[in-house]
Amino acid sequence: MSAPPTAAEALRAAIPVLAAAGIEEAPRDARLLLAHAMGIAPDRLTLHLPDPLAPAAAARLAAALAARAARQPVAQITGRRQFWGRPFQVTRDTLDPRPETETLVAAALEQPFARVLDLGTGTGCILVTLLAERPGATGTGLDLSPAALAVAAANAAALGVADRARFALSDWFAAAEGRHDLIVANPPYIAAAEMAGLAPEVRDWEPHLALTPGGDGLAAYRAIAAGAGAHLAPGGRLLLEIGPTQGAAVAGLLRAAGLVDVTIRTDLDGRDRVLAARAP
């Protein structure tokens, strides 16, 4: 009976499987999936490459490779995604937290806040990160999806901020209470006509409710602009993630709603990514 393959041999065999499926980052994804199959942190994998791959781990790797070849996102397969240096639970009911959204978090942390409202909270990655970075703050996460709210609450508990976070089922501001000195949102903003052109990982696996409002992609911004004034404290800030071509349109909506100091922030790739505004 032949010896089981080593982890290194399994990794070498996995990369071409993913590459053949059209996965651009095949070597990176293969390493992440192998670490997941072995039950170790990805940054420990190199140390364990000489180890024999146990049959149970080999079976988990085969299942993970098949799922990835079907273009399921790595974060859904492993159930985890790093965001702002912390691990967040991810499911098919939530958007996969993206590095671009850290642009919004960085902007939020530039000024103090005590009470934050996160609209369309999803995994809770924005709200939970802000509360973890500001131990004196409290916050509310609202979402239309009960399944997403369950994930957000679990992330808040796992990352030690559950006592300062409230989560509620809500269509935008419907369940919001009182005024906040910071409102944040990464709303659905992909136009209906753009959906077909998305990567299969996004189009086929992530919740469409969190991706697109249909139509021109601006419906969420119209709702937020209309309601923000009633829920911001005087001088309170509004920070919205936007698509890279939406800056002018969303800025116009915010100004028309009476918000001031409307500015656009770019992400690390230089694309318009966050719109900031303030209540007068």
N, C-alpha and C positions, 0 to 999 in steps of 0.2 A: 504494500500500500504506500503510495507516494506521500511525502510530507505536504502539509497544507502550504499554500503560497504565503510568502511574507506580505506584509502591508505594502512594502515598496513594489513588489511584483503586481499586486492588485491595483495599485495606483497607476502603474505603467499600462496595464491593460484597460483601465477605466477611461483614460484620456481620449484615446481614439474613438471609443464608443460615443462619447459626448460630442467630439468634433464631427463625427459622421452625421450627427443629428442637427448640426448647424449651430451648436453652442459656441459663441465667440470666445468666452472665457473658460474653455474646457479644462485646462490645467488647474485653474483656481477652484472651479466648481467641483472637480474630482477630489481635490484635497479636502474641501469642506464636507463633502458627502462621505468620504472615507473616515474622517474624524468623527462625524455623526454616527456612522455605523459602528465604530469602535468604542463609542461612548467617552471620547476624550475631547478636550478643548482643541480647536484648530491650531493654536500656537504651540501645542505639545506634540503635534503629529510627527515632526521630523525625528524626535527622540524615539518614536515607536515604529518607524518604518522597517527596522530589521526584525520586528516581532512577527511570529506566525499569525495569520489572520484566522481567528476561530471560526468554525462553520456558521455559528449564529450571526457573527459580524459580516461574514461573506454574504449570507442571505439578505441581511439588511442593506448591504451595499448594492446588491443586484437589484433590489426593489427600488432603492433610491435612484440608481442610474436609469432605470426604466421610466420612473416618474419624471426625471429631469429631461430625458430624451423626448418625452411627450410635452416638454416645455413648461412643466410645473416649476414655479420659482423655487430656488434653493431655500429661501426662508420658510416657505410653506412645508417643504419636505422635512426640514430640520425643526420647524416650529419656533425658530428664534431668529432675530435680527438685531445686530448691534446698532444703537442710535445714541449719539452723544456719549459714547463710551459705556453704555449700559445695555444689558440684554433684554429685549422685549419679546414676549410671546406674540406669534403671528399665526393667523388661521386664514382659511378661505373666506371668512366673513369680514376681513379687514384689509385695508390697503397695506402693502409692504412698506414700512417706513423707509424713506429715501434720503440719501445724503443731502440733496438740495434743500430738504425741509429744515436741515440744521441752520440754514441761512436765516430762517424765521426765528428760531430759538436764539441765535446770536443777537439778532436785533432786539428781541424781547428783553434779553439780559443786560442790555446797555443802560437801562434806566430801572429804578426801583419800582416794585409793584407789590401790593398786599393781597389783592383780590383779582383772580383771573378767570375768564370764561373761555372755554374751548368749544367751538361750534363744529360738529361733525368729528367727534374726538377719535373714532376708529380704535386703534390699538391703545390710545391714550398717550402716545409717545411724546407729543408736544406738552400736554398738561403735566404729565408725570415728571418729565425732565425739568420743567420750570419749577415745580414744587420741590423737587430734589435739590435743585441748585439754589433755591431761596427758602430756607427752612422756616421763615416766618410767614410765608404766604399760604393762602387757602385758595381752592379753586373748584370749578364745576365743569364737568365734561358732558356735553349733550350730543345725542346721536339718534337717528331714526331706526337704527338696527339694534334690537335687543341682544343679538349674538355678539355684535361688536362691543356693546356696553359691558357684557360679561368679560370679554378679553381685557378691556381697559381696566375694569375693577381688579382683575387678577394681576395685571401689571402694576397697578398702584400698590396692591398688597405686597407683591414680591419685592418691590423697590422701596418699601418703607414709608409711603406717603398716604396710605389709605385713610388715616385719621384726619387728613387735611383736604381730602378730595370727595366731592359728591358727584354721582353720575345719574343721569336721568334720561328717559326716553323723550325725545323732543324733535319737532319740526322747526329747525332754526331756533328762534328765541321763545318758542311757546312755553317752555318750562323754566326759562331763566328767571331768577329772582334778584331784585335789587339792581344796584349799579356797580360797575367794576372799573378798576383803573387800568385794566388790560383785557382786551378781547382779541383772541387769536383764532384763525381758521385756515385749514387746508381743504377748501371745498371742492366738490366735483367741478371741473372746468374744461373738460374736453368736449369739443363740439361734436354733434352727432355724425357729421360728415368725416370727422377725423378718426372715428373708432376703428374702421376697417384697416387703417394703416398702422395701428399700434403693434408693438411686438406681441407675439402669441402669449408670452408669459403674462402680459398685462391684460390683453383683450380676452383671453380664454380662461383665465384663472382668478383674476381679481374681481371683487364685487362691482358690477356696473353702476349700482347706486352711488358708489363712492368715486366713480370715474367721470361720469357724464350726467349732466342735467338734461341732455337732449338739446335740440335747437342749436343756438349759436354758442353755447357753453357759458353764457353769462348769467343764467337765471339765479344761481346761488348768490352771486355778487349783488344782484338787484335786491334780493331778499335781505341780505346782510346790511347793505347800505341803508335800506328803508328802516331797519330796526335798531341799528347800532346806537343812534343818538339817544334813544330811550333807556339804554342799558349801560352807557358809558358815564362814569363820573366826570364832572367838569375837568377838562384837560386830560382825560383818559385816552389811552392809545388803542388804536385798531391796527392789527397786523394780519395781512392776508397773503397766502401763497397764491401766485398767479401763473398762468402759462406764459411762455416767453414772448408771445405776440399780443398779450391782453392789457399791457400796462396803461396805454392811453385810454382805452375804453373803460376800464375799472376806475382809473383816477377820475374820469369824468363823472361816473356814478357817485363816487364819494364826495366830490366837490358839490354836486347838485343836491346831495343830502345834507349839506351844511357843515361837513367836516373840513378841517383846515390842516395846514402843514402836510399836504399830500406829497409823498416822495416815493421813488422806486429804488429798490435795492437789487443788486445783481448777485448771482451765485458765483461759485468758484470758476465756472466756465464763462463768466461774463454775460450771461443771459439775464434778462429781467426775471426776477423770481419772487420778490416780496414787495407789496404795497403797504406803506405805512401812512397813517393819518391820525388825527387827534381831534377830540371834541373841543369846541371852543370854551 
